Amino acid sequence: MQRDITVPFTVVQDENGAWCAAAALSAEAFANGEGATRDAAIADLREAIVLLVAEIGVPDQLTVTVETD
């Protein structure tokens, strides 16, 4: 069974050209990702979110979709 969560995030390019992605799972739980490209920053953020969710669980305010194979 796979669980998908919807997490709003932002992506910006800094003054050095690096891409930074950020998301807040709750008021106390944040995840960040960085990369040379926008897609790389989002992929890094996705990995950080997976680790954070494994640690704190899915906050109530996020949307959870459960898919079964």
N, C-alpha and C positions, 0 to 999 in steps of 0.2 A: 504494500500500500504506500502510495506517495502522497505527501501533504504539500500543497503549494500555498504560500502566503503572499499576500499583496502588501508590499512595503513601499511607501512613497520615498523618493530619494532625489537628490540634486547632484548635478555634475557640472563642474567648472574647470576651466583651464587656468593654471596659475601663470604668473609673469615669466616663469622659466619654460613654459610650454608643457609642463606635466599636467596630466588630468587628475582631478580629485573628485571622488564620489562620496556622498555622505547620506546616512539614513538614521532616523530615530525610531527605535522600536517602542520606546516609551519615554517618559520624561527623564528617566534615569539611565536608559540603555541606548547607546549610540554605536554605530558601526561606520567604518571608513574604508575606502579603497583608493588605490593610486595606480597609475599606469602611464605608459608612453602614449597610449591612444585612449579615446573615450571608451571604446569597447573593453580595453584591458582594465581600465579603472572600474567599470561596472562589474566585470568578472571577478575582480579582486574584492569588491564590495559584497558580491553574492557569497563568496567564500566566508567573509567575515560575518555576514548575517547568519549563515548556517551554523557557524561556531557559537555565536551569541545565543541563537535560539536553543541550541543543545544545552547551553549553560543555564539560561533563565526561563526557557519555555516561550510559548507564543503569547504575547500580551493580548488582552481581551479586545483592544481597539483595532487589531489587525484582522483582515479577512482571511479565513482559512478555507481552502478548497481541498477536499479529499478525493483522490482518484484511485480506483482499484483496477488492477490488471485483469 
